[in-house]
């Protein structure tokens, strides 16, 4: 049996273009199957499909041959024997282990300072149906688990170890949980008693009992009230960028925000280079803040805005001092 790829029948050599041109859409690949002294052809857009088409034509002819009947019977008997052996070796129900058995064993090992030791005892079975046997040793206790996956075998061994362990090995987990609950309960009760004392007990001989809880005064409000004057506001403002400093100063002093405006855009110079036209501009920005106006001129809008903000911020700082 042999597959031989041939030149597709629907390709014609074009001498003018010096290449093969496609005449119809029957397929790009053509294959010849030689078996039992006979030839079968298949054609498709992919090599594998072309082989399938040729095999599909050859299969009924080969099955009808007298010598092939005995071969087919032997194949059927061998396949049935293999299926029976698989049923005997494979377990009908896969063992189920708790997913958190290994996690629980690790938690106990952290409290007892004993680390579990895992060992792969055997790997049996074909590559697609392997059986793993793992052994777990935890102190003086040991158990094994067998499953199709190492993780499942590990969980089974850990579950068996948890069944063997004495109850006092698991006790520390329960005690710590109870202690945490007790601590939470005592802390909540202490806080309730403290709030009741704050509401009922007088702080002095002339003070009257309070109905609600004591609300402490926030120091941030007092700071904002103290920064009403100009000098104190300036002491709080510590920003390197003059534009941001102006906005923060206006916010703390409760003044309207500064207003930036591009007043003019003047053409200074034009020139041509490599067939391209270039020009030089000049922008003038105006800043209105605290009933005053400031002006600055620069070749870029960003530079002009920064210059006018710097000039205004320097004058405001001089007035504050």
Backbone torsions as a table, in degrees:
resi	resn	phi	psi	omega
1	UNK	NA	125.6	-176.0
2	UNK	-150.3	136.5	175.4
3	UNK	-101.0	130.4	179.3
4	UNK	-126.7	122.5	178.1
5	UNK	-82.4	132.9	-177.8
6	UNK	-114.9	169.6	174.7
7	UNK	-71.6	131.1	-177.5
8	UNK	-59.1	141.3	-178.7
9	UNK	-69.9	-23.2	-176.5
10	UNK	-91.7	11.3	177.0
11	UNK	-105.8	131.9	-179.5
12	UNK	-121.3	134.2	-178.8
13	UNK	-77.6	124.8	179.4
14	UNK	-99.8	110.8	-176.3
15	UNK	-68.9	-31.5	-179.1
16	UNK	-68.4	-43.4	-179.5
17	UNK	-87.5	-10.7	-177.4
18	UNK	54.5	49.4	179.9
19	UNK	-159.6	167.3	178.2
20	UNK	-90.1	131.0	179.3
21	UNK	-110.8	150.0	-176.2
22	UNK	-96.8	127.1	-178.2
23	UNK	-92.9	-38.7	-177.7
24	UNK	-137.4	-169.7	-175.2
25	UNK	-114.9	35.7	-179.6
26	UNK	-76.8	-20.4	178.6
27	UNK	140.9	154.7	-177.7
28	UNK	-94.0	-18.7	-175.1
29	UNK	-120.0	135.2	178.7
30	UNK	-128.6	129.5	-175.3
31	UNK	-129.0	146.4	177.3
32	UNK	-115.3	127.9	178.8
33	UNK	-104.9	120.3	178.5
34	UNK	-106.1	116.2	-179.1
35	UNK	-151.7	133.7	177.6
36	UNK	55.3	36.4	178.2
37	UNK	74.4	11.6	179.7
38	UNK	-122.3	155.0	-179.3
39	UNK	-116.1	135.2	176.6
40	UNK	-131.0	142.6	-174.0
41	UNK	-118.6	144.7	175.1
42	UNK	-141.3	142.5	-176.9
43	UNK	-137.7	135.8	-179.2
44	UNK	-161.7	178.4	-179.7
45	UNK	-79.5	-14.3	179.7
46	UNK	-130.8	149.9	-177.7
47	UNK	-60.5	-40.3	-178.0
48	UNK	-66.2	-40.1	178.3
49	UNK	-66.5	-35.2	177.2
50	UNK	-63.8	-41.1	176.2
51	UNK	-63.0	-40.3	179.1
52	UNK	-63.6	-40.3	180.0
53	UNK	-64.7	-40.3	178.0
54	UNK	-67.6	-40.2	179.1
55	UNK	-67.5	-34.9	178.9
56	UNK	-64.4	-34.3	176.7
57	UNK	-73.4	-33.8	-175.9
58	UNK	-82.1	-25.0	-173.0
59	UNK	-61.1	-50.7	-179.4
60	UNK	-63.9	-31.8	-180.0
61	UNK	-70.1	-41.3	-178.7
62	UNK	-69.9	-38.0	179.5
63	UNK	-66.6	-26.5	-179.9
64	UNK	-79.8	-8.4	179.1
65	UNK	-68.8	145.2	-177.7
66	UNK	-66.9	-32.5	-178.7
67	UNK	-71.9	-21.0	-174.7
68	UNK	-82.3	-15.3	-178.7
69	UNK	-66.3	-43.0	178.4
70	UNK	-64.6	-37.4	179.8
71	UNK	-64.8	-41.5	179.8
72	UNK	-65.7	-38.4	178.0
73	UNK	-64.5	-42.1	178.4
74	UNK	-63.5	-39.2	178.3
75	UNK	-64.6	-40.0	179.4
76	UNK	-65.2	-41.1	179.6
77	UNK	-66.1	-40.6	-179.9
78	UNK	-67.5	-38.3	179.2
79	UNK	-66.3	-38.0	178.3
80	UNK	-67.7	-37.6	178.7
81	UNK	-66.1	-38.4	179.1
82	UNK	-66.1	-40.7	179.9
83	UNK	-65.7	-38.7	177.8
84	UNK	-65.0	-40.4	179.0
85	UNK	-66.1	-35.8	178.0
86	UNK	-66.2	-39.1	179.0
87	UNK	-65.7	-34.4	-179.9
88	UNK	-72.9	-39.8	-176.9
89	UNK	-77.0	-38.3	-175.8
90	UNK	-81.4	143.5	178.5
91	UNK	-78.5	141.2	-177.7
92	UNK	-68.3	-33.6	-177.7
93	UNK	-123.1	126.8	179.2
94	UNK	-73.7	132.2	-179.8
95	UNK	-65.2	141.6	-178.4
96	UNK	-111.8	130.0	179.4
97	UNK	-123.0	149.2	177.5
98	UNK	-63.3	139.3	-175.5
99	UNK	-69.7	-27.1	-176.1
100	UNK	-98.8	16.2	-179.6
101	UNK	-66.7	-45.7	179.2
102	UNK	-66.4	-35.0	178.5
103	UNK	-66.3	-43.3	179.0
104	UNK	-64.2	-37.3	178.3
105	UNK	-66.1	-37.0	177.4
106	UNK	-67.0	-35.8	178.1
107	UNK	-65.2	-43.1	178.5
108	UNK	-65.0	-37.4	180.0
109	UNK	-65.2	-32.8	178.1
110	UNK	-67.8	-34.9	179.1
111	UNK	-78.4	-31.8	-176.0
112	UNK	-97.0	-3.5	-178.5
113	UNK	57.7	38.2	177.4
114	UNK	-129.0	118.4	-177.7
115	UNK	-91.3	134.6	176.8
116	UNK	-71.8	142.7	179.4
117	UNK	-112.2	128.3	-177.9
118	UNK	-110.5	141.2	-178.8
119	UNK	-144.6	129.5	177.6
120	UNK	-84.6	112.1	-177.7
121	UNK	-80.7	-43.0	-176.2
122	UNK	-156.3	156.0	172.4
123	UNK	-134.0	113.8	-175.4
124	UNK	-129.2	162.7	177.2
125	UNK	100.1	168.9	179.1
126	UNK	-67.8	167.9	-176.7
127	UNK	-60.0	-33.0	-178.3
128	UNK	-89.3	-7.0	179.4
129	UNK	-139.6	63.4	-178.8
130	UNK	-84.1	149.4	175.6
131	UNK	-119.1	125.3	-179.0
132	UNK	-108.4	136.2	176.6
133	UNK	-119.4	116.7	-178.6
134	UNK	-114.7	144.0	178.2
135	UNK	-114.6	132.6	178.9
136	UNK	-114.3	126.6	177.2
137	UNK	-116.9	119.1	-178.0
138	UNK	-125.9	94.0	-175.3
139	UNK	69.3	-121.7	178.4
140	UNK	-95.7	3.6	-179.6
141	UNK	-106.5	147.3	179.4
142	UNK	-148.4	151.4	178.8
143	UNK	-156.4	160.6	-179.5
144	UNK	-124.3	155.8	176.9
145	UNK	-141.3	138.9	-178.5
146	UNK	-126.2	129.5	-179.8
147	UNK	-160.8	174.7	-179.8
148	UNK	-73.5	-23.0	-180.0
149	UNK	-121.8	149.2	-179.7
150	UNK	-64.8	-36.4	-179.3
151	UNK	-65.0	-41.3	179.0
152	UNK	-67.6	-40.7	177.4
153	UNK	-63.2	-37.1	177.6
154	UNK	-65.5	-41.2	179.0
155	UNK	-66.0	-38.9	178.5
156	UNK	-64.6	-42.9	178.6
157	UNK	-65.1	-39.6	178.7
158	UNK	-65.9	-37.9	178.1
159	UNK	-64.7	-39.7	177.2
160	UNK	-65.8	-36.8	177.8
161	UNK	-64.4	-41.0	179.7
162	UNK	-63.8	-32.1	177.4
163	UNK	-70.8	-32.7	-177.3
164	UNK	-79.7	-30.5	-174.2
165	UNK	-60.7	141.9	176.4
166	UNK	-69.4	158.2	-176.6
167	UNK	-65.2	-27.7	-178.1
168	UNK	-69.0	-18.7	176.8
169	UNK	-70.9	-28.1	179.4
170	UNK	-92.7	-7.0	-175.5
171	UNK	-61.8	-40.6	-176.6
172	UNK	-56.3	-33.7	179.2
173	UNK	-64.9	-43.4	-178.8
174	UNK	-67.6	-38.8	-179.2
175	UNK	-65.7	-42.3	-178.9
176	UNK	-64.1	-38.4	178.0
177	UNK	-64.0	-42.5	179.1
178	UNK	-64.2	-40.2	179.4
179	UNK	-63.1	-41.8	179.5
180	UNK	-63.2	-41.1	178.6
181	UNK	-64.7	-40.8	179.2
182	UNK	-63.9	-41.4	179.8
183	UNK	-63.7	-41.2	177.8
184	UNK	-63.0	-41.8	-179.5
185	UNK	-65.3	-43.0	-179.5
186	UNK	-66.8	-39.2	180.0
187	UNK	-66.1	-39.4	178.4
188	UNK	-66.9	-39.3	179.3
189	UNK	-67.1	-39.2	178.4
190	UNK	-64.4	-39.9	179.1
191	UNK	-66.3	-37.5	177.4
192	UNK	-64.3	-43.0	178.9
193	UNK	-64.3	-38.5	179.8
194	UNK	-65.5	-39.7	178.7
195	UNK	-67.6	-37.0	177.8
196	UNK	-64.6	-41.7	178.8
197	UNK	-64.1	-39.4	-180.0
198	UNK	-65.4	-29.9	-178.8
199	UNK	-84.0	-28.9	-172.2
200	UNK	-106.6	-39.5	-174.8
201	UNK	-76.3	130.4	177.4
202	UNK	-75.5	147.1	178.2
203	UNK	-85.7	-15.7	-179.9
204	UNK	-147.1	176.3	-178.8
205	UNK	-71.0	-30.1	-175.9
206	UNK	-98.5	-0.8	-176.1
207	UNK	-82.8	152.1	-179.3
208	UNK	-99.4	151.7	179.0
209	UNK	-63.8	142.7	-178.6
210	UNK	-95.3	148.3	-178.7
211	UNK	-90.7	-41.5	-177.2
212	UNK	-107.9	175.3	179.1
213	UNK	-71.0	155.9	-178.8
214	UNK	-77.5	127.6	179.6
215	UNK	-104.1	112.9	-179.1
216	UNK	-69.8	147.0	179.1
217	UNK	-76.5	136.5	-178.4
218	UNK	-84.6	129.7	-179.0
219	UNK	-70.0	-18.3	-178.1
220	UNK	-66.9	-36.5	-179.7
221	UNK	-64.9	-42.2	179.9
222	UNK	-63.4	-35.5	178.2
223	UNK	-65.9	-40.8	179.2
224	UNK	-65.1	-36.3	178.5
225	UNK	-68.8	-36.3	-179.7
226	UNK	-69.9	-23.1	-177.0
227	UNK	-91.5	29.3	178.3
228	UNK	-73.8	-32.8	179.6
229	UNK	-76.9	162.1	-175.2
230	UNK	-66.3	-44.0	-175.7
231	UNK	-63.3	-42.1	-178.4
232	UNK	-69.0	-35.5	175.8
233	UNK	-63.0	-41.7	-179.6
234	UNK	-65.5	-35.7	178.8
235	UNK	-64.8	-32.7	179.8
236	UNK	-74.8	-37.8	-177.4
237	UNK	-71.8	115.3	178.8
238	UNK	-135.1	74.1	-178.1
239	UNK	-125.5	134.7	-178.5
240	UNK	-75.3	-36.2	-178.7
241	UNK	-74.8	123.7	-177.4
242	UNK	-65.9	-32.1	179.7
243	UNK	-66.5	-46.5	177.6
244	UNK	-65.3	-34.9	179.1
245	UNK	-64.3	-39.2	178.3
246	UNK	-64.3	-44.0	179.7
247	UNK	-65.0	-40.6	179.6
248	UNK	-68.9	-37.9	177.6
249	UNK	-63.0	-42.9	179.1
250	UNK	-65.5	-35.9	179.8
251	UNK	-68.4	-42.9	-177.8
252	UNK	-74.8	-34.6	179.0
253	UNK	-85.2	1.1	179.3
254	UNK	58.3	48.9	178.1
255	UNK	-113.0	159.8	175.9
256	UNK	-65.2	150.0	-177.1
257	UNK	-65.5	150.0	176.4
258	UNK	-67.1	146.4	-176.7
259	UNK	-114.0	117.1	177.2
260	UNK	-100.8	139.1	-177.8
261	UNK	-149.0	133.4	175.4
262	UNK	-83.8	109.9	-173.1
263	UNK	-81.1	-45.4	-174.6
264	UNK	-143.1	156.7	176.9
265	UNK	-137.0	104.2	-172.3
266	UNK	-106.9	139.5	176.1
267	UNK	-88.3	118.2	-176.1
268	UNK	-94.7	-44.1	-172.7
269	UNK	-155.3	147.3	174.5
270	UNK	-132.9	145.0	176.4
271	UNK	-155.0	162.7	-177.2
272	UNK	-119.1	136.3	-179.4
273	UNK	-147.4	124.1	179.7
274	UNK	56.2	39.3	178.7
275	UNK	77.0	8.3	179.4
276	UNK	-116.6	145.1	-178.0
277	UNK	-98.9	126.5	178.8
278	UNK	-116.5	153.1	178.6
279	UNK	-145.2	153.5	179.3
280	UNK	-115.9	126.4	-176.9
281	UNK	-113.1	165.6	177.5
282	UNK	-141.4	126.4	-175.5
283	UNK	-110.9	142.6	177.6
284	UNK	-119.2	123.9	-179.4
285	UNK	-109.4	143.6	176.1
286	UNK	-118.5	137.3	178.6
287	UNK	-121.2	123.6	175.1
288	UNK	-108.9	118.9	-176.6
289	UNK	-156.2	130.2	178.2
290	UNK	56.9	46.0	177.2
291	UNK	61.0	26.9	177.2
292	UNK	-132.6	158.8	179.8
293	UNK	-124.4	140.2	179.8
294	UNK	-130.1	143.6	-177.4
295	UNK	-128.1	148.3	176.3
296	UNK	-154.0	145.7	-177.2
297	UNK	-126.4	136.9	-179.1
298	UNK	-157.3	161.4	179.6
299	UNK	-71.5	-14.7	178.1
300	UNK	-123.7	149.0	179.7
301	UNK	-64.7	-42.5	-178.6
302	UNK	-63.6	-40.7	179.4
303	UNK	-66.3	-41.8	179.4
304	UNK	-64.2	-40.7	179.1
305	UNK	-64.8	-41.1	179.1
306	UNK	-66.6	-39.3	-179.7
307	UNK	-65.5	-43.2	-179.3
308	UNK	-68.7	-34.6	177.0
309	UNK	-69.0	-38.2	178.3
310	UNK	-64.6	-42.6	179.2
311	UNK	-62.8	-44.5	-179.5
312	UNK	-66.5	-40.9	-178.1
313	UNK	-68.1	-35.1	177.1
314	UNK	-66.8	-40.2	178.5
315	UNK	-67.2	-39.1	179.8
316	UNK	-66.4	-40.5	177.7
317	UNK	-64.0	-37.1	177.1
318	UNK	-65.5	-36.6	177.7
319	UNK	-68.6	-35.3	-178.5
320	UNK	-68.2	-34.2	179.0
321	UNK	-82.8	NA	NA
